Amino acid sequence: MTPAELRRIANRIRRRDVQAVFEAGAGHIGGEMSVIDLLTCLYFHELSVDPADPLDPERDRLILSKGHTALALYIVLSEKGFIPKQEISTFLGHRSRLNGHPNRVYVPGVETNTGPLGHGLPVGVGMAKAAKLDRRSWRTFVITGDGEMQEGSNWEAIMTAAQFRLDNLTLIIDHNRLQQGASLADTNELAPFAPKLAAFGWHVEEIDGHDPAGICRAVSRATGTPDKPKCIVAHTNKGHGISFMSDNVAWHHKVPNVEQYEQAMAELAEAAE
Amino acid sequence: MVEMVSRPYARAFEAFAAGNPDILCLSADLTSSCEIDGFRDRHPDQFVSLGMAEQNMMSFAGGLGLAGFRPFLHTFGVFMYRRPYDQLIASIAYPRRKVRLMGFLPGVTTPGGMTHQAIEDIAVMRSIPNMTILETGDATEVESICAAADSVDGPVWCRVLRGSVPRLFDTPIRLGEMRVLAAGTDVLVVTSGICTEEAMRARAALAKAGVSIRHLHLHTIKPFDAAALLDHIGSVKHGVVTLENHVTEGGVGSLVAETMADAGIGKRLIRLGLKDSFAHGGSRPYLMRYYGLDALALVRGIADLTGAAFDITEEDLAAARVDEVHSLVKAEAL
């Protein structure tokens, strides 16, 4: 799929996301805008997954560790055919399986429940080790938020992945520089991530997390170092694509009012043309 | 004289796991302390060392479980749930992974004090949906706990004894059942883990004093056969005494209390164990005496329940165990 096509899909997903947050009256819109290009490129360009056989043992695995941005994953899964598109309108509704955090038991395509931060990468390390033990070629991808890297469990997993030489594991850090209440820099500054991961023995790539061509190159099998797990530091903007949300910490989980909603949808529609 | 078995877990785990590639042995750097050093040396392909990183070990095991492996996690009980509790819930308990949590040094079997003594683990595990709970009380149960745990389609919490362990039973753990060790008619005694041996020490002296004891040993704490317990309670005159290597809140004593209350049983219940107290560091027999977890404490409990006064001293309590282990010569290693 070409970068232009991926951009079109991502734009469609952004608009559906904003609409769903507006209608549900809740959601993590900022972090969803920052991660959508990554999810789109993975699901529509790189991952070997089959909506008709979501538990195929040979599938690639993706864990969205920043589980609070579940809505973005749901929409990507619906675009991909794992769940019906019309089901997105049930997000956060009574009896809906589309809860605020992804649930593996109910939603096909979700690999493991996430929500408690610092949880996805250790699970992914276990999955990648399992593939090595079984001598299978499927790959494991984990997307974390950058603030989430403050959780110590991630660094335990980073040590372990390097020790086990898990070159079938890719960690993508959605580096939008903002956490829930403030910037990373004002909270517990972990940037720069690249030298830290490199020091732990990982292959590291730094990319523009909104550039499909760069994302596709970085996540491909061709990019990497044998015997080293791969970390992609994806430089992103929280609220990307919507002028008044972009890089604005206030939009972690704020819900747009009618005027804001209309402006956001207009900006995204214009970008689609 | 009771047979003492040296390191029963080491042999039993190796016999069970070796050659079964779906079973993996995970360690958080307490390999020899959990008696899996020999397994590590002889079966390196099934051994995974995770270092001192229990949160990662827990979720890592969840990842292995997703891919069809059945990991056996080894560390001290306290380190298996206090720090990685969130991971235990989200990676293992909720998705029902077939992860076997082999927690060593239950309760006061370690002199390590508060940081090393798992005294509330059963209360925690009982409240977690999908969790099965097993506790070993002798060498035969240690030898059979791997097979018992691995028969469960979901996570299993295991309290495992290490080192020199007495052999009290001839038959392996049969999941979900309870052992009927005596079928008397005055008082029902319900014990688990190392407290069962204490109750066995007390039984002969109590019989001599004219008390007829019905004694149940629980190796399976969850799931639990409430109907069987109620039958036994119906067979005794006075009531029930429980004795456990655990706080009395949430453990075996609570389990019995809840069962009695649910069924409207009006008999008395005396729960012996740690009474809303952490334990300090000390030898196991000292701690069991100090905190009232031993045979003498059980005799006092039964006296309280029956209203009888017994003239039973430590000397009257049968040695259900050789002195070697009770001596302080070999202090339990941390």
Interface residues (C-beta under 8 A of the other chain):
Chain A: R104 V105 E111 T112 N113 T114 G115 P116 G118 H119 P122 V123 G124 V125 G126 M127 A128 K129 A130 A131 L133 D134 G152 S153 E156 A157 M159 T160 Q163
Chain B: L24 V48 L50 G51 A53 Q55 N56 M58 S59 F60 A61 G62 G63 L64 G65 L66 A67 G68 F69 D86 Q87 A90 S91 Y94 P95
